[in-house]
Amino acid sequence: MVVGMWGGWIALDNDPQTIALKEMLAHDRGELLVNMMVMGFFFVIFAIMSLILYLFYLLIYGILLKKLKRNYYELKKIEI
């Protein structure tokens, strides 16, 4: 994800439409503020994607752990 964010940053810096938009915003607000807004946007997207992946992990882990416990108790019953 970090490489994707880095690649996106490079792509946005070299896109003519983005350069024109940044120049227009920089004229009004300042270049540093515009760069901070873009970085903030990338960070929010990164956080959302990380949260989605974490929730997916918890879902899969929970399902598999439940099956594992059920199989473990069945094996214990067979053993006794």
C-alpha positions as YAML, in Angstrom:
chain: A
units: angstrom
residues:
- id: 1
  name: MET
  ca: [0.00, 0.00, 0.00]
- id: 2
  name: VAL
  ca: [2.83, 2.34, 0.79]
- id: 3
  name: VAL
  ca: [4.34, 1.76, -2.64]
- id: 4
  name: GLY
  ca: [0.94, 2.47, -4.19]
- id: 5
  name: MET
  ca: [0.66, 5.71, -2.26]
- id: 6
  name: TRP
  ca: [4.16, 6.68, -3.32]
- id: 7
  name: GLY
  ca: [3.39, 5.83, -6.96]
- id: 8
  name: GLY
  ca: [0.15, 7.80, -6.77]
- id: 9
  name: TRP
  ca: [1.99, 10.79, -5.37]
- id: 10
  name: ILE
  ca: [4.50, 10.66, -8.24]
- id: 11
  name: ALA
  ca: [1.72, 10.23, -10.79]
- id: 12
  name: LEU
  ca: [-0.18, 13.21, -9.39]
- id: 13
  name: ASP
  ca: [2.95, 15.36, -9.39]
- id: 14
  name: ASN
  ca: [3.55, 14.65, -13.10]
- id: 15
  name: ASP
  ca: [-0.05, 14.93, -14.35]
- id: 16
  name: PRO
  ca: [-0.60, 18.20, -16.28]
- id: 17
  name: GLN
  ca: [-4.17, 18.60, -15.04]
- id: 18
  name: THR
  ca: [-3.11, 18.08, -11.44]
- id: 19
  name: ILE
  ca: [-0.21, 20.51, -11.84]
- id: 20
  name: ALA
  ca: [-2.60, 23.19, -13.15]
- id: 21
  name: LEU
  ca: [-5.03, 22.55, -10.29]
- id: 22
  name: LYS
  ca: [-2.21, 22.67, -7.70]
- id: 23
  name: GLU
  ca: [-0.92, 25.95, -9.17]
- id: 24
  name: MET
  ca: [-4.39, 27.45, -9.00]
- id: 25
  name: LEU
  ca: [-4.86, 26.30, -5.39]
- id: 26
  name: ALA
  ca: [-1.30, 27.28, -4.46]
- id: 27
  name: HIS
  ca: [-1.98, 30.79, -5.69]
- id: 28
  name: ASP
  ca: [-4.92, 31.02, -3.31]
- id: 29
  name: ARG
  ca: [-3.75, 29.00, -0.30]
- id: 30
  name: GLY
  ca: [-0.05, 28.28, -0.53]
- id: 31
  name: GLU
  ca: [1.85, 25.31, -1.93]
- id: 32
  name: LEU
  ca: [2.60, 23.71, 1.44]
- id: 33
  name: LEU
  ca: [-1.07, 23.64, 2.40]
- id: 34
  name: VAL
  ca: [-2.01, 22.04, -0.92]
- id: 35
  name: ASN
  ca: [0.67, 19.37, -0.49]
- id: 36
  name: MET
  ca: [-0.49, 18.71, 3.06]
- id: 37
  name: MET
  ca: [-4.09, 18.34, 1.85]
- id: 38
  name: VAL
  ca: [-3.03, 15.80, -0.79]
- id: 39
  name: MET
  ca: [-0.93, 13.88, 1.74]
- id: 40
  name: GLY
  ca: [-3.85, 13.94, 4.18]
- id: 41
  name: PHE
  ca: [-6.14, 12.56, 1.48]
- id: 42
  name: PHE
  ca: [-3.69, 9.73, 0.77]
- id: 43
  name: PHE
  ca: [-3.41, 8.99, 4.49]
- id: 44
  name: VAL
  ca: [-7.19, 8.80, 4.89]
- id: 45
  name: ILE
  ca: [-7.47, 6.43, 1.93]
- id: 46
  name: PHE
  ca: [-4.61, 4.34, 3.38]
- id: 47
  name: ALA
  ca: [-6.35, 4.20, 6.78]
- id: 48
  name: ILE
  ca: [-9.67, 3.16, 5.22]
- id: 49
  name: MET
  ca: [-8.02, 0.41, 3.15]
- id: 50
  name: SER
  ca: [-6.11, -0.83, 6.19]
- id: 51
  name: LEU
  ca: [-9.32, -0.94, 8.21]
- id: 52
  name: ILE
  ca: [-11.12, -2.89, 5.48]
- id: 53
  name: LEU
  ca: [-8.28, -5.41, 5.26]
- id: 54
  name: TYR
  ca: [-8.18, -5.75, 9.06]
- id: 55
  name: LEU
  ca: [-11.93, -6.37, 9.25]
- id: 56
  name: PHE
  ca: [-11.65, -8.96, 6.47]
- id: 57
  name: TYR
  ca: [-8.83, -10.64, 8.42]
- id: 58
  name: LEU
  ca: [-10.94, -10.71, 11.60]
- id: 59
  name: LEU
  ca: [-13.86, -12.20, 9.70]
- id: 60
  name: ILE
  ca: [-11.80, -14.97, 8.12]
- id: 61
  name: TYR
  ca: [-9.83, -15.61, 11.31]
- id: 62
  name: GLY
  ca: [-13.04, -15.84, 13.36]
- id: 63
  name: ILE
  ca: [-14.64, -18.33, 10.98]
- id: 64
  name: LEU
  ca: [-11.55, -20.51, 10.83]
- id: 65
  name: LEU
  ca: [-11.00, -20.37, 14.58]
- id: 66
  name: LYS
  ca: [-14.58, -21.44, 15.22]
- id: 67
  name: LYS
  ca: [-14.16, -24.43, 12.89]
- id: 68
  name: LEU
  ca: [-10.86, -25.31, 14.53]
- id: 69
  name: LYS
  ca: [-12.39, -25.28, 18.02]
- id: 70
  name: ARG
  ca: [-15.31, -27.41, 16.86]
- id: 71
  name: ASN
  ca: [-12.95, -29.96, 15.31]
- id: 72
  name: TYR
  ca: [-10.77, -29.94, 18.43]
- id: 73
  name: TYR
  ca: [-13.75, -30.73, 20.69]
- id: 74
  name: GLU
  ca: [-14.85, -33.52, 18.34]
- id: 75
  name: LEU
  ca: [-11.36, -35.03, 18.48]
- id: 76
  name: LYS
  ca: [-11.36, -34.82, 22.27]
- id: 77
  name: LYS
  ca: [-14.70, -36.69, 22.36]
- id: 78
  name: ILE
  ca: [-13.32, -39.42, 20.09]
- id: 79
  name: GLU
  ca: [-10.20, -39.70, 22.24]
- id: 80
  name: ILE
  ca: [-12.16, -40.26, 25.46]
...
